[in-house]
Amino acid sequence: MQNLENGPSMNQVLVSDAVKRRLVEREIRIQQSVEVQRFNPSIVLGNITLALIFFVIDPNLVISSGAVFVYALTAILVAQSIRSYLRLRHRERPTDVGSRRIQKINFYAGLIGLNWTIFSLLALRLADPVTSMVIVLGTSSFALASLVSMASSPIAGSLAAFPVIFANGFGMAFFGHLPVSTALLVSASLATITFFGVAANWQKTKMNVLTQVDSMLAKADRAETMERLSHRLAKYLSPQLYLSILTGEQTEEIVSKRKKLTVFFSDIVGFSEITDRLESEELSTLLNRYLTEMSLIAESHGGTIDKFIGDAIVVYFGDPESKGAKKDALACVRMAIEMQERVRELKQEWLNLGLEETFDLRIGINTGYCTVGNFGSDQRVDYTIIGSEVNLAARLESAADNGCILLANETYALVKDWIAADEQEPMRVKGFERPIRTFQVRRTAELDTAEALTFHRREANLSLKMNHALMNDTERELSASILREALEKLDGRPAS
């Protein structure tokens, strides 16, 4: 981007000019190709018309050497034009055209000019003065029309038009239809008109193309700026909410809806005391690393990250996408278990680095109907969740023991077939008349009955952790594929 204070550097200007020049050249080549494709039928019709007129004037001249050459050349040009038209008529506008294509365009334009030149000379030899003047005006007009229709092809237009104009002047003088001086004056006038027509059309084409390229570059720059901005804004939103805004599913209107969600609250035990004992740099490093790791885990399980409140994290499942209450609840609990395991690994890493202060995580999870949507003012809105079920999840998190996950009864009812948990003493919560039944997650039922299904190894250059009991069939197949790939790299041979 341009430096607004010091202006663009010389390298930026040179790169910008070089890019613009290449784009202009490419766009002109594209227009030349499109013009030829568009006006091929007219060229075919013009060649056929001239050939028929010449044949009607004197059929006997068809066998003469000059006429045979003209008819043969006409046949070649007509065949080429028809072939090109049939091949390209259903194609969209090309995105790029090579210089070889332009060379072929110029070559065939030169053949057309040669063909019309011979036609004109043969016709002027046979015609009377009045007819010859009609021939001169007709062929010259056709040549000028070609220049107009091929505004972005000055070389092709000149190769097609100038030979005809000079042939007309030479034929009128040589065959005695006009005095030499008059014929030269007519030819010079037509050549001058043609030259200025070519120059004007070419200049207009370049200006139009330059305007198009400038507009295209401006749009690309705006698109790049918006893309960079959107990437920055994405860091302030959950991936699900970010995508729903980009696709237009989510608007800025202050509206909300009731949905059954599984709500997750977590925080770090004794964070205030840790804050007092650590330097700000150390605290920032630990906290940012912790939040990053937890965010990755939440996203991998499909959770919508609502907000960070200092060390606390609020995540919910079921909006904007839901897999059903049971699957949402199970995904949330699995996420919580993985977060606890990851925190234990981080604690060991920080201890190895010599940091005495480490984190313990407590988590509360509840499932129920919440109000979710945009809340705020006309100037600023926040997409979040509110309701008593959200408050209950927060209360469960506060009541959970250090390093534990506390579930509300409805969440446990949804996941009890997969999760082993111990019921706790009913707790009274403000806003709820009856005591709340709670369950503390022990471990997954499969892990409780088969501890060997958990595999965890850590060496100097190897770290491997596998929770076999938590995997579904698809995850098992993917894990096996990853392990085979790792074995292949170790052995230097394909794994069987």
MOJOSUL-V908372 format. One record per residue. RES is the residue in one small letter. OMEGA is omega in whole degrees, -180 to 180 (none if undefined). Layout:
res omega
RES OMEGA
RES OMEGA
//
This chain:
res omega
m -178
q 175
n -173
l -178
e -174
n -178
g -178
p 177
s 180
m 179
n 178
q -180
v -179
l 179
v -180
s 180
d 180
a 178
v -179
k -179
r 179
r 179
l 178
v 180
e 180
r -178
e 178
i 178
r 178
i 180
q 178
q 180
s 180
v 179
e 180
v 179
q -176
r -173
f 176
n 178
p 179
s 179
i 178
v -179
l 180
g 180
n 180
i -180
t 179
l -180
a -180
l 179
i -179
f 180
f 180
v -179
i -179
d -179
p -177
n -178
l 179
v -177
i 179
s -175
s -179
g -178
a 178
v 179
f -179
v -179
y 177
a 179
l 178
t -180
a 179
i -178
l 179
v 180
a -180
q -179
s 179
i 179
r -179
s -178
y -179
l -178
r -172
l -169
r -178
h -180
r 174
e 179
r -177
p 178
t 177
d 179
v -179
g 180
s 179
r 178
r 179
i 177
q 177
k 177
i 180
n -180
f -179
y 174
a 176
g 177
l 177
i 178
g 178
l -179
n 179
w 178
t -180
i 176
f -177
s -178
l 179
l 180
a 180
l 179
r -177
l -169
a 172
d -176
p -178
v 179
t 180
s 178
m 177
v 179
i -180
v -179
l -179
g -178
t 178
s 178
s 179
f 178
a 179
l 178
a 177
s 178
l -179
v -177
s 179
m -174
a -178
s -180
s -176
p -179
i 180
a 179
g -180
s -180
l 180
a -171
a -173
f 178
p -179
v -178
i 180
f 178
a 179
n 179
g -180
f -178
g 180
m -179
a -174
f -178
f 172
g 179
h 178
l 172
p -177
v -178
s 179
t 179
a 178
l -180
l 179
v -180
s -180
a 179
s 179
l 179
a 178
t 178
i -180
t -179
f -179
f 176
g 177
v -178
a -179
a 180
n -179
w 179
q 179
k 178
t -179
k -180
m 178
n 180
v 179
l 177
t 178
q -179
v 178
d 179
s 180
m 179
l 178
a 178
k 179
a 179
d 177
r 180
a 179
e 178
t 179
m 179
e 177
r 180
l -179
s 177
h 178
r 180
l -179
a 180
k 180
y -177
l 173
s -179
p -179
q -180
l 179
y -180
l -180
s 176
i -179
l -178
t 178
g 179
e -179
q 179
t -180
e 180
e -180
i 180
v 179
s -179
k 179
r 180
k 176
k -175
l 167
t -171
v -177
f 172
f 174
s 170
d -178
i -178
v 176
g -177
f 180
s 178
e 177
i 180
t -178
d -174
r -178
l 171
e -176
s -180
e 179
e -180
l 180
s 180
t -180
l -176
l -179
n 177
r 180
y -179
l 178
t -179
e 180
m 179
s 179
l 180
i 179
a 180
e -179
s 179
h 177
g 180
g 175
t -180
i -178
d -178
k 167
f 176
i -172
g 179
d -177
a 179
i 177
v -180
v 174
y 180
f 178
g 177
d -1
p 178
e 180
s 175
k -176
g -174
a -178
k -178
k 177
d -179
a 180
l 178
a -180
c -179
v 176
r 177
m -179
a 179
i -180
e 177
m 179
q 179
e -180
r 178
v 177
r 177
e 179
l 178
k 180
q 178
e -178
w 176
l 178
n 178
l 178
g 179
l -177
e -178
e 177
t -172
f 166
d -172
l 172
r -169
i 172
g -177
i 178
n 178
t 178
g -179
y -179
c 172
t -177
v 179
g -179
n 175
f 179
g -178
s 177
d -177
q -177
r 180
v 177
d 179
y -173
t -179
i 177
i 176
g -178
s 180
e 175
v 179
n 180
l 177
a 178
a 179
r 178
l 179
e 180
s -177
a -177
a 175
d 180
n 178
g -176
c 178
i -178
l -177
l 169
a -174
n -177
e 177
t -179
y 180
a -179
l -172
v -173
k 178
d -178
w -172
i 174
a -178
a 179
d 179
e -180
q 176
e 177
p -178
m 177
r -177
v 178
k -180
g 179
f -176
e -177
r 175
p -176
i 174
r -178
t -179
f 178
q -177
v 175
r 169
r 178
t -178
a 180
e -179
l 178
d -177
t -179
a -177
e -177
a 180
l 174
t -179
f -177
h 178
r 176
r 176
e -177
a -178
n -179
l 173
s -177
l 177
k -177
m 174
n -174
h -175
a -179
l -174
m 167
n -175
d -179
t 180
e 178
r 179
e 179
l 180
s 178
a 178
s 180
i 180
l 177
r 178
e 178
a 179
l 178
e 180
k 179
l -176
d -174
g 179
r 179
p 177
a -179
s none
//
